[in-house]
Amino acid sequence: MAAFTRWLTELTGRARPDDGWYGVFAARDPEGLRACLDGADVLPWDVVESLLRDIGEVTDGPFATRGRALYAAAADAHDGRPGGAEALAERRDLMEAERRYAETRSRELAERLSGAPDPAEAARLEHDLAWARDDRARAAARVRELTARLARWGPGVPAGTWAGAGAGVSPAGAAGPVSAAPAAAKPVKARRRPRGARYAWLEEGAEAVEQEPTPLPALPAGGAAPRGARFGGAADPAPAPAAPATDPAEADRAAANAVYALRRLRAQGRSGEAHVLLCEALAGPPSRLPALAEGLYRAGLGADWSTLLWEAASLPPARLAAVAGVLADAGRAADCEQLLRQGVARPAEELAGACAALRAEGHHREAHALLTAFVRVRTPEDAARLAGTDPHGLVPQLLAAARAVSAPRERELLHALRVAGLAGA
C-alpha cells in the first residue's frame, strides 16, 4: 500500500489540481481522494487511468505498467484484511446498482433528446447524456474490477451479491475523456409492447418503444462529473407514480403466466428475452410482485427473482418505495430489506424522496432500514448531505439509524452534521 501510495502521489504531483480529471475528482470527492492518497483506500483503476491521461502517460508505458503492478499488490493487501472480502462484495453490489441506474438514466435522456427539444434544452440533454454514459462505463469497469479482486479470495460469492461482472459493456478505461464521438449505432425499429397471456402483468394499451440511439458527444473538460472517486454516481431521474393495486386472483393469474413464459424461455436459452419479461413485470402494478416471487421460487427460478430485485433498485423513488411497501405488507421482509440495501447508492435527493414516500404510507420500519443501510455503507459526509435535503425530518432519523449501526458511526455523523451546520436541526 505504501509503495502504491508513493507512486500515486508522484502521479498526482504531475497533474494540474484545477484542470482535467484530477480537478473533477478532487472537487467531487475530496475526502475519498484524500483517503486513497493516504493509503486508507484503493483508488478505482479507471480513475487512475484518467489521471494518467491527464499527464499524457500512455496506459501501457513503463510508468503506468509499474503503477499497475503496484496497484495489484496494494489491492491484494487491502482486500486481505479481516472483513475485506465482505466489504469488497458490498462495494461491488453498490457499483452494480450504480451501473443499472446509469443505464436507465442514459436511456431516459436519449429518449428525451429524441423528442427534438429547443437548441438550449438539447445542448443540456447532450451534456447530461455524455456524463450519464460516463457514469455507466465507469460503474461497469468497477464491477468487473471488484469481481476479479473478489475472485482471488475464493470461488464463493456472499448471498445477495451480483456475479455478472457487467458483461458486454465497454472495457475498463473506456470512461476517460473523449476527443471524438463513436459512430451511431444502427437504428432500431419501434415495436409495440408484447401482447397475449404470457404478458398478463402489463397494463392494457401500454406500449414500449425503442428509440434510435444518440451518438455520444464529446465530454467537456469540466462541469458535472461522477459523484465520488470511489463510488461514482449519476444524475437524478424524475419520480414515477405508483401503479394501481390488483386483486389477488388477478395477481395469481399474472404470476402463473409469467412463470410459464420464463420457464419456456430459460429452457430454450433465450435469456435476453427472459430478462425483458422481468423488466416488464416491474412496469406493472407492484401489488402483483409478491405472487410472482412465490411462483418463481416454486418453479426453481429464485435467481430470476433476485434479478428482478436488482432492477427494482434502480426504479424512481416513489415507485421504489411502492415496491418496498408491497413486499413488506406481504410479509417478504427479507426481500424488502435487500431491495432497500441495493438502493442506497442513489443520490441523496432520491433517497430522501423514497424515505418520505415510505413514511407517508406508514412504512416507518422500512424507512428506518433504508437509512440504516445508507449510514452503514456511505460516508458521514454523504449522510450530512442527505440530511440537508430535509433537516427537520431527516437529522433525527439519520442519527437513530447511525446509533443502530454503532456508537462510533453516530459520533462520526454528529461531527459531519456539525460541520454542515445541521447539528441543531
N, C-alpha and C positions, 0 to 999 in steps of 0.2 A: 504494500500500500504506500509506504514511504517513497519507494523508487518511482512508482507511477505518479504520485503527487508532485515530485520534483520535476518529472517530465511535463506534467500538465501545467505547472507553474511557468516553466520555460515557454510552453506553447502560448499561454495567455499573455505572457510578458511581451511577446512579439505582435500581439493583436492590439488594435485600437479599441479602448473600452467604450468609446462613444459611437462606434460605427460597426456595420456588418452584423453577423450573427452573435458575436460576443456581446455587442451592445444590446441586442434583443434579449438574450438570456439574462444578462446582468440586470436589465430593467424589469423583466417579468418575474424572475425568481431569484433575487439576490441571496436569500437565505440558503436555497438549495445549491446554488453555485458555490457559495462560500463553504458549505458542508463538504462538497466534493474537493475543493481546493485544500481544505484542511485534512482530508483523508478520512472523514467520518462517513462518507457515502461514495458510491461509484457513479460517475457521470455516464449516462447512456452513450453508447458508441456513436449513434447518429449525431449527437451533439458534438462529440469530438471531431467527427469528420467535417461538420460545418465549420468548426473553428480552424481546422487545417486549411479549408478553402479560403477562410478569411485572410490567412497569411500567405497564401499562394503555394502551399505544400501539396504535392500530389499524394493521393492516398496509398500508392504503392512505392513511394520513395523511401530512402533509408530512415529518415526521421520518423515518418508515420509507421513504418514497419517495426521500428524499435518500440514506439508507443503502443502498438497493437500487442506485442509480446508482453510488455509490462502491464497493459490493461488486463489481459487474460489472467496473469498471475495475481494481480490485485483483486480481480473479481472472485477468483477461487478462494483467496484468503478472506475476503469479506463474506462470501456465502457460506464458508465453512465454520463460521462462528455458531455457538449454540442458538438454535432457533432460526438460523439463516435460511434453511430450505423452506420453512413455513412462511417467512417474510417474503421470500422470493416468489412463492406461489401466489401469495396475496397480491403482490405488486403486479404479477402477470395478469391476474384476474382484473385488476383495475385498468390495466392497459388494454386488455381485450374489450372491456366496456367502452373505453375511450375510442377504440378503433371503430366499433359499431356505431357509436354516437356520431363520430366524424363522418362516417359513411352516409348515415341518414341525413346529416346536415348538408353534405355535398349534393345529395340528390334533391333536397328541398330547394337549395339555392339555384341549382341548374334548372329546375322546373320554373322557378320564379323568373329567372333570366330569359327563359324561352318565351315568356309572355310579352316580349317586346316592350319593356318599360321605357320611360323617357331617358335621354342620354345620361343625366346625372345619376338616376337610380341604377341604370345599367352599369355605370362605372363602379358604383359602390358594391353592387352584387358581384361583379367580376373580381373585385378586390377581396371580398369576403369568401368567395368560392375558392380563390387561389389559396387562401390560408386554411380553409376547411380541408382542402386536398392535401396540404402540407401536414396538417394535424393527422389525417388518416394515414399518410405514408410513414410519418414518424411513429405513430402508435403501432402500426403493423411491424415495422422494423424492431421495435422494442419488445413486442410479443415474441417474435422469433428469437431475439437475443436472450430474453429471460427464460424461454422454454429450453434453449440449448444449455444455458447455465444450470437450470434445474435438473436436466437430464444427467448432468455429471455427478449428481448426488444420489442416484438410484433410479430404477425403472419406474417406480410408482409415482403417482400424482395424487395429492390430497383430494378427498371428495369435494365436489363442488367447483373444481377448477376446470378451465378450458384447455384442451390439449391440441387444438387445431393449428396453433402457431401461425395464424394469418396466412395460410397457404394461398398462393395465387396472387399475392399483392406484390408490388414492386420491391426490389431488394433493398437491404439496409443502405442508407446513404443517399437514396433517391429523393430524400426530402430536403436537400440543400437548396440554395438559391438557384433559380432558373435564369438562363440567358436567352432561351427561345422556347416557344410553345410547341409541344409534340403535335403530330398530325391528328386531326379529329378522328374519333372512332367512327366506324361505319354506322349510319343512321339505322335505328330500329323502328320497324313499323309499329304504329299504335295498335293495341289489342284491347279487346273487351275482357273484363274480369270473367273467369270461368263460371259456367252455369251447370246445373244438374244436382243430383242428390249428394254427390261427393262433396259439394261445396255448400252444404246446408247452413253453415255458420255465417255465411255472408249476408249482408243486408240486401234486400230486393232493390234492383235498379242501380246498384253501385257499380262503378267502373274503375278500372286501373289502366293507366296509360303510361307507356314507357316513352320518355322524351328523348329527342336526339341529344347525345352528349355534347357538352360545350367544351371547346378547346381550352386548355389551361393557359391563362395569361401569365406574363412574367411577374414574378413576385417582386415587390418593391424592396428597397434596401432597408427601410424602417417600417414603422406602423405596427399594426396589431401582430401578435405572434402567439405561438403555442403557450398556454398558461403553465409555466413551470418547466425548468430544465430537467427535472426528474420524472414528472408525471405527464406533462403535456396537457392539452385542453382544447376546447372547441367553442365556437360561438353558440348563442342561445337560440333554440327554436321556439316558435310560437306554441303556446299550450293548446291542447286539443280537448274538446268537450267530451265528457264521459258518455259512453253508449248506453242505450236504454236496457232495462232489465229483461230477462227472458224467463218464461215459466219452466219448471223442472222437466216436464215431458219433452218440450222442445229442445232443451239443453241436452238431454239424454240422446235424443234422436240425432241431433247435430254431431254429438261426440261419437256415436256409433258410425255415422257416415265418414267422419274424419279418420277414425282409426282404421276402418276398412280401406279407405283410399291410401293411407300411409303404408299399411302392410303390403298392399299391392305394389306401390312404388318402390318400397325398400326391397321387396323380393325381386323386382326387375332391375335393381341397381340404379334407379332414377333418383339419386339423392338430391340433385338440384331442384327437381320438381317437388320433392317431399319438403324441402326447406321452404319453398314458396308457399306450400299449403299451410305450414306452421305460421308463417308470417300473415297469411290471410286470416287464420284463426284469431290472431291478435287484433285484427281490424274489426272483428265482430263484437257483440256485447260481452263485456268482461264476465257477466254472470254465467256464461256458458263454460268458462275455463275450468272450474273445479270438476265438472263432469268429464271434460276432456282429459284432465290429469288422471282421473281414476281409470278411464278407458285405456289410456296409453300404458299405464302400469300393468293393468290386467293382461294386455296384449304383449307384454315384454318389451315395450317401446319407451321405457323410462328415459333413455338418452334423448329422445325427441322432446320430452317434457323439459329436460334441462336446457336444451337448445332454445325452446320457446321462452323460458325464463330469462335467458341471456338477451334475447331480442326484446323482451318486455322492459329490461333495464334501460333501454335507450328511448322509451316512449316519452312524449312530452309530460310535464309534471302532473297535470290534472289526471291524465289517463294512467300514468304510473301509480298514482295514489288510488285510483279507482280499482285497478287490478289488485294492488296490495290489500285493499279493504275487502274485496270479494274473497280473496284467498283466506284472510283472517276470519271472516264471518263463516266460511265453510269449514273451519277447523284445520286448515292447512297452514298452521303457524310456521312450520319449518320452511315451507315454500315461500311464505311471505317474507320471513327474515332473510332468506337467501336473495330474494329479489331486491330487498332494500339494501343489503350489503353491496350488491353489484351496482347499485345506483349511486353510490357515494362519490364516484369520480366526476360527477356532473358539476357545472358551475354553481356558485353559491346561490345565485338568484333562483335557479331552478329548484334547488333543494329546499329553499325557503318556501317556494310555491307548493312543493309536494307536501311539506310538513303542514302548511296551512290547510291544504285540501284534506289531509288525513284527519286533522283535528276537527275540521268542520263537519266531518262525517262521524265524529265520535270515536275515531281510532287513535286514542291517545297513546296506547301501548305501542302501536306500530310507529307513530311519530317519534316516540322516545327511542325505539330500536333503530330508526334511521339516523337520528342524531348521535346515538351511542356508536354506531358503526362509523359515522363520519369522524368523530373525535378520536377514534381508535387508530384510523389509518391516515388521516390528513393532519397537517401541521397545526399547531395552535394559532398561527397567523391566519391560516385558511379559516379556522373556526371563528376568529375575530371578524374576518371579512363577511362570513355568513351572518354573524350576529348583527353586523352593521345594516343588513337589509331590513331588520325589524328588531331594534334593540330592546324595546319593552317586552316583546313576546319571546324572543329567542335567547337573550342573555341568560335568564334563569333556567331555561330548558337545556341549553348547552352546558351550563355548569352542573346541572343534575346528571347529564349524560357523562361528562368528564369524571364526576365523582363516582359513577358506577364503573368506570374503567379502572381508575387508580387515583390515589391521593397525589402522586407526582403529576399526573396528567391534569388534574384540577388546578394545581398550583401553576403549571405552565400556561393553562388557558387564562387564569386570572391575570397573570403577567401580560399576556398578549392583549387582553381586554383593556388593561390599564394603559398600555402603550397606544392603543387605538382610541382612548378616551371614552370607553364604554363600561368601565368597571362599576359606575354608579347607576347604570341603566336599570 
